[in-house]
Amino acid sequence: MMIMVAGGSGLLGHHVVQQARRREHEVAVMARTRRSGVDHAVDLCTASHDSLTELLAGYDAVVFAGGVLDEGPAHVEDRLRTGYVDPAVKFVRAARDAGCTRAVLLGSYFVHFQRLHPEWRLSRHPYVRARLSQANEAREVAGSMSLATVQIPYVFGVAPGRVPEWSTVWVKWLRSPFPVVVPTGGTAVASLKAIGDATVTALEEQSNADIPVAEENLSWKELILRMAAASGKSPAVREVPTHVLQRMARFGGAVAKLTRMPAQILDIGYLDDVYRHEMYLDLTAPRSLDAEIAETVHARR
């Protein structure tokens, strides 16, 4: 297949490109910034439909692995739409009109859990709402072209010059003298390689499914202890009871409103929604991620 990967120079896209080439597919990389390994420097926010359709003509498949939250004065909802939703929808629509037969959108496992457990009210968070809109609107414009959505949990691994952004705060905390406290819930985790594998397989099978990917399910405490072990630390890690976490979140939300703090992608007042649940998935290929955990932690030195 001839595959165009939008965001192919990023953390996730790099591994999609690598895996597709290992399987002997012909791959081109699209990114906002021209750099080594980028075939087409295109800003999906400003590119016209006609120019994208012309660029994608002749390709069999596309992958949207992009998504960026630019800084600026605009409200976080608007920045999430501009960075995550609109580019994905524009890219999928152009791929459809260019005659591509299959596409994959790299999305979030928050969409899976919002649909499965609406009572958790995850959609109170701007980021989750944006990911829902991205998945729903992309599917609406896909038409007869197959569109699979790979639903990604917390990931471990690295790409050239890139590490998972979420890991930064935890690695810094583990290396600090401060006590480590974590929520009582847990999360599915996957390696970047697994995301690449799932994406290319979805293209090869012309899948039209939502595909959650997970290799381990870990409590937050176990996850942090594994990261600590990889960094050579052995901190005492204490779990915050759910009722305490809820009160902390509500207090933080009240302070944010009083101080007119800019809205965040995850609403401070409802952070307990995200962290107190066991966001576990059926394991697609169970295995230990100790090597990828160590790789992620060491990349932050």
C-alpha positions as CSV (number, residue, x, y, z in Angstrom):
1,M,0.0,0.0,0.0
2,M,0.9,3.6,-0.4
3,I,0.3,5.3,2.9
4,M,0.4,9.0,3.9
5,V,0.9,9.6,7.6
6,A,-0.1,13.1,8.9
7,G,2.0,13.7,12.0
8,G,4.5,11.1,10.9
9,S,7.4,12.8,12.6
10,G,5.7,12.9,16.0
11,L,5.8,10.5,18.9
12,L,3.0,8.2,17.7
13,G,3.4,8.8,14.0
14,H,7.1,7.8,14.0
15,H,6.2,4.3,15.2
16,V,3.4,4.0,12.7
17,V,5.8,4.9,9.9
18,Q,8.5,2.5,11.1
19,Q,6.0,-0.4,11.4
20,A,4.5,0.3,8.0
21,R,7.9,0.3,6.4
22,R,8.9,-2.9,8.2
23,R,5.9,-4.5,6.5
24,E,7.1,-3.2,3.1
25,H,4.5,-0.6,2.6
26,E,5.4,2.7,0.8
27,V,5.1,5.5,3.3
28,A,5.2,9.3,3.0
29,V,5.4,11.6,6.0
30,M,3.4,14.8,6.4
31,A,4.1,17.3,9.2
32,R,3.7,21.0,9.9
33,T,7.4,21.6,10.0
34,R,9.9,20.6,7.4
35,R,12.7,18.5,8.9
36,S,14.7,15.4,8.1
37,G,12.3,12.6,7.2
38,V,9.4,14.8,6.4
39,D,8.2,14.5,2.8
40,H,5.5,17.1,2.8
41,A,5.4,20.2,5.1
42,V,1.7,21.0,5.4
43,D,-0.2,22.9,8.0
44,L,-3.6,21.2,8.0
45,C,-5.2,24.2,9.7
46,T,-4.5,26.4,6.7
47,A,-4.2,24.0,3.8
48,S,-7.1,24.1,1.3
49,H,-9.3,21.1,0.6
50,D,-8.3,21.1,-3.1
51,S,-4.5,21.2,-2.3
52,L,-4.9,18.3,0.1
53,T,-7.0,16.2,-2.3
54,E,-4.4,16.7,-5.0
55,L,-1.6,15.7,-2.6
56,L,-3.4,12.5,-1.5
57,A,-4.3,11.4,-5.0
58,G,-2.8,8.0,-5.7
59,Y,-2.5,7.0,-2.1
60,D,-4.3,3.9,-0.9
61,A,-4.5,4.8,2.8
62,V,-4.0,7.6,5.3
63,V,-3.2,7.8,9.0
64,F,-4.0,10.9,11.1
65,A,-1.4,10.8,13.9
66,G,-1.4,14.6,14.5
67,G,-2.9,16.8,17.2
68,V,-1.3,19.8,18.9
69,L,-2.4,22.3,21.5
70,D,-0.8,25.6,20.5
71,E,-0.4,28.3,23.1
72,G,-2.3,31.5,22.7
73,P,-5.1,33.7,24.1
74,A,-7.9,31.7,22.6
75,H,-10.1,29.6,25.0
76,V,-8.8,26.0,25.4
77,E,-12.0,24.6,23.7
78,D,-11.2,26.6,20.6
79,R,-7.5,25.6,20.7
80,L,-8.4,21.9,21.0
81,R,-10.8,22.2,18.1
82,T,-8.2,23.9,16.0
83,G,-5.4,21.5,17.0
84,Y,-7.2,18.2,17.2
85,V,-10.7,18.2,15.6
86,D,-10.6,20.4,12.5
87,P,-7.3,19.0,11.0
88,A,-8.4,15.4,11.5
89,V,-11.8,16.0,9.8
90,K,-10.2,18.0,7.0
91,F,-7.6,15.3,6.4
92,V,-10.2,12.5,6.3
93,R,-12.5,14.4,4.0
94,A,-9.7,15.1,1.6
95,A,-8.6,11.4,1.7
96,R,-12.1,10.4,0.8
97,D,-12.3,12.7,-2.1
98,A,-8.9,11.7,-3.3
99,G,-10.0,8.1,-3.7
100,C,-8.2,6.6,-0.7
101,T,-9.9,3.4,0.4
102,R,-8.9,3.2,4.1
103,A,-7.9,5.5,7.0
104,V,-6.9,5.3,10.6
105,L,-7.4,8.0,13.2
106,L,-5.2,7.8,16.3
107,G,-7.5,8.8,19.1
108,S,-7.9,8.5,22.8
109,Y,-9.2,5.8,25.2
110,F,-11.2,8.5,26.9
111,V,-13.7,8.2,24.0
112,H,-14.0,4.4,24.7
113,F,-14.7,5.0,28.4
114,Q,-17.1,8.0,27.9
115,R,-19.2,5.7,25.6
116,L,-18.9,2.7,27.9
117,H,-19.5,4.6,31.2
118,P,-21.4,7.9,30.5
119,E,-22.1,8.0,34.3
120,W,-18.4,8.8,34.9
121,R,-19.1,12.1,33.1
122,L,-15.6,12.3,31.5
123,S,-17.1,14.6,28.9
124,R,-17.0,17.4,31.5
125,H,-13.4,17.8,30.4
126,P,-12.5,19.9,27.4
127,Y,-10.0,17.3,26.1
128,V,-12.4,14.5,26.2
129,R,-15.1,16.5,24.4
130,A,-12.6,17.4,21.7
131,R,-11.6,13.7,21.3
132,L,-15.3,12.7,21.1
133,S,-15.9,15.4,18.4
134,Q,-12.8,14.3,16.5
135,A,-13.9,10.7,16.4
136,N,-17.5,11.4,15.6
137,E,-17.0,14.0,13.0
138,A,-14.2,12.1,11.2
139,R,-16.5,9.1,10.9
140,E,-19.3,11.3,9.6
141,V,-17.1,12.5,6.7
142,A,-15.4,9.2,5.9
143,G,-18.2,8.1,3.6
144,S,-17.5,4.8,1.9
145,M,-13.9,4.9,2.9
146,S,-13.1,2.6,5.9
147,L,-12.1,4.5,9.0
148,A,-10.7,2.8,12.1
149,T,-10.0,4.7,15.3
150,V,-7.1,3.4,17.5
151,Q,-8.0,4.3,21.0
152,I,-4.8,5.0,22.8
153,P,-4.2,4.8,26.6
154,Y,-1.1,6.1,28.5
155,V,1.9,5.1,26.4
156,F,5.6,4.3,27.1
157,G,8.5,4.6,24.7
158,V,10.3,7.3,22.8
159,A,10.8,8.6,19.3
160,P,13.7,10.8,18.1
161,G,13.6,13.9,20.2
162,R,10.2,13.0,21.7
163,V,8.9,11.4,24.9
164,P,5.3,11.1,26.2
165,E,4.3,14.5,27.5
166,W,2.4,13.1,30.4
167,S,5.5,11.4,31.8
168,T,7.3,14.7,32.4
169,V,5.6,15.7,35.6
170,W,5.8,12.2,37.2
171,V,9.5,11.8,36.4
172,K,10.3,15.2,37.9
173,W,8.2,14.4,41.0
174,L,10.0,11.0,41.5
175,R,13.3,12.8,41.4
176,S,12.2,15.5,43.9
177,P,12.4,15.2,47.7
178,F,8.6,15.5,48.0
179,P,6.4,12.6,49.1
180,V,4.6,10.8,46.3
181,V,0.8,10.5,46.4
182,V,-1.4,8.9,43.8
183,P,-5.1,8.3,43.2
184,T,-6.7,4.9,43.9
185,G,-7.7,4.1,40.3
186,G,-5.7,2.8,37.5
187,T,-5.1,2.8,33.8
188,A,-4.4,0.7,30.7
189,V,-0.9,1.3,29.2
190,A,0.6,0.4,25.9
191,S,4.0,0.7,24.1
192,L,4.4,3.0,21.1
193,K,5.3,-0.1,19.1
194,A,1.9,-1.7,19.9
195,I,0.2,1.5,18.7
196,G,2.2,1.3,15.4
197,D,1.3,-2.4,15.0
198,A,-2.4,-1.9,15.6
199,T,-2.5,1.0,13.2
200,V,-0.9,-0.8,10.3
201,T,-2.9,-3.9,10.9
202,A,-6.1,-1.9,10.8
203,L,-5.1,-0.5,7.4
204,E,-4.2,-3.9,6.1
205,E,-7.5,-5.3,7.2
206,Q,-9.4,-2.2,6.0
207,S,-11.0,-2.1,9.5
208,N,-13.9,0.2,10.3
209,A,-13.7,-0.5,14.0
210,D,-12.9,1.4,17.2
211,I,-9.7,-0.4,18.4
212,P,-8.6,0.1,22.1
213,V,-5.0,-1.0,22.6
214,A,-3.5,-2.2,25.8
215,E,-0.7,-4.4,27.0
216,E,-0.9,-4.0,30.7
217,N,-3.5,-2.7,33.2
218,L,-1.9,-1.0,36.2
219,S,-3.1,0.8,39.3
220,W,-1.6,4.3,39.5
221,K,0.4,3.1,42.5
222,E,1.9,0.2,40.6
223,L,2.6,2.4,37.6
224,I,4.5,5.0,39.6
225,L,6.4,2.3,41.5
226,R,7.5,0.8,38.2
227,M,8.7,4.2,37.0
228,A,10.5,4.8,40.3
229,A,12.3,1.5,40.1
230,A,13.4,2.3,36.5
231,S,14.9,5.6,37.8
232,G,16.7,3.9,40.7
233,K,14.4,5.4,43.3
234,S,12.3,3.6,46.0
235,P,10.0,6.3,47.4
236,A,7.0,5.7,49.7
237,V,3.9,6.0,47.5
238,R,0.6,6.6,49.2
239,E,-2.8,6.4,47.7
240,V,-5.3,9.2,48.2
241,P,-8.7,7.9,49.2
242,T,-11.5,8.7,46.7
243,H,-13.4,11.0,49.0
244,V,-10.2,13.0,49.7
245,L,-9.4,13.2,46.0
246,Q,-13.0,14.4,45.3
247,R,-12.6,17.2,47.9
248,M,-9.2,18.2,46.6
249,A,-10.6,18.4,43.1
250,R,-13.6,20.5,44.1
251,F,-11.4,22.8,46.2
252,G,-9.0,23.2,43.2
253,G,-11.9,24.0,40.9
254,A,-13.2,26.7,43.3
255,V,-9.8,28.3,43.6
256,A,-9.4,28.2,39.8
257,K,-12.7,30.1,39.4
258,L,-12.0,32.6,42.1
259,T,-8.5,33.4,40.6
260,R,-9.9,33.2,37.0
261,M,-7.3,30.7,36.1
262,P,-7.4,29.9,32.3
263,A,-9.3,26.7,31.5
264,Q,-7.2,23.5,31.2
265,I,-7.7,20.5,28.9
266,L,-8.7,18.6,32.0
267,D,-11.0,20.5,34.3
268,I,-9.3,20.8,37.7
269,G,-12.6,20.7,39.5
270,Y,-13.4,17.2,38.1
271,L,-10.0,15.6,38.0
272,D,-11.3,12.8,40.3
273,D,-13.4,11.7,37.3
274,V,-10.3,10.8,35.4
275,Y,-8.1,9.3,38.1
276,R,-10.4,7.4,40.6
277,H,-11.7,4.9,38.1
278,E,-10.0,1.7,36.9
279,M,-9.7,2.6,33.2
280,Y,-8.7,-0.9,32.3
281,L,-9.0,-2.5,28.8
282,D,-9.0,-6.0,27.4
283,L,-5.3,-6.7,26.7
284,T,-4.5,-7.0,23.1
285,A,-1.1,-8.5,23.6
286,P,-0.3,-9.0,27.3
287,R,3.4,-8.4,28.2
288,S,5.5,-6.5,30.6
289,L,6.4,-2.9,29.6
290,D,9.4,-2.7,32.0
291,A,11.8,-2.0,29.0
292,E,9.6,0.8,27.6
293,I,9.0,2.3,31.1
294,A,12.8,2.4,31.6
295,E,13.3,3.9,28.2
296,T,10.8,6.7,28.9
297,V,12.2,7.5,32.4
298,H,15.8,7.6,31.2
299,A,15.0,9.8,28.2
300,R,14.0,12.5,30.7
301,R,17.5,12.8,32.1
